């Protein structure tokens, strides 16, 4: 099992919409990718100051979420 850690950075607009998120599949909007990660791995999210946050996940988990999100849409 791959235990390499990945940090996915999120930036929010003042109204709460996601304007930028790393690791996003091309078929998803930034907010859709955030929703996928939040639903599957909300426990791994940490808010930061200035309208930012991060998900700390394993590479295997991110790859699985990406694959699942692309095939489900």
N, C-alpha and C positions, 0 to 999 in steps of 0.2 A: 504494500500500500504506500502511496506517495504521501509523505508528511510535510512536503515543502509548503511553507506558509506564504499566502498571497494576501496583500492588502488592497482592497478595492476602495478607492476614494470617491466620495459623493459630495457634490456642491448643490446647494439649494438656493432658489430665488427667495426674495423676502416673503412671497406669498406661499411658500412651502413646496412649490413644484421642483422637481429635480431638473437641473439644467445641464449637469455634467456628471458622468459616472464612468469609472474605468472598467475595462473588461467586458464591455457591452457587446452582445451579438448585434450584427448590422440590422437584423430584422426587427429589433425591438427599439422603442423609444427609451430615452433615459429613465423616465418614470416607470415604464413597464419592467425594465431590468431591476430597478430598485424594488418594485413590488414582488418580483420573483424571489430576489434575495431575502427580502424582509419576511416573506411567507415561509421560506424554507430554512432560513438561518438568522432569524431576528435576534437570537441570543448572541450572535457574533458581532452585532452592530454597536458601535460606540459613537455617540454624538461628540462633536468638537465645537469650539467657538467659531463664530463668524459664518454660520450657515453651512457648516461642513460636517462630515462624519466619515467613518471607515467601517468596513466589514473586514474582519481577520478570519480567513478561512484557509483550508488546505487547497492545494492545486487540484486534487482529485475532486473535491466538493464543487469547486467553481466550474470545472469541466463538466461535471454531471448536471449541474443546474443549467449551464449553457445549452447542453444537448437537449435536456428536457424542455426548456423554454422554446427552442427552435422547432422541435417536432410537435409541440402542443399547439402552435399557432398556425 
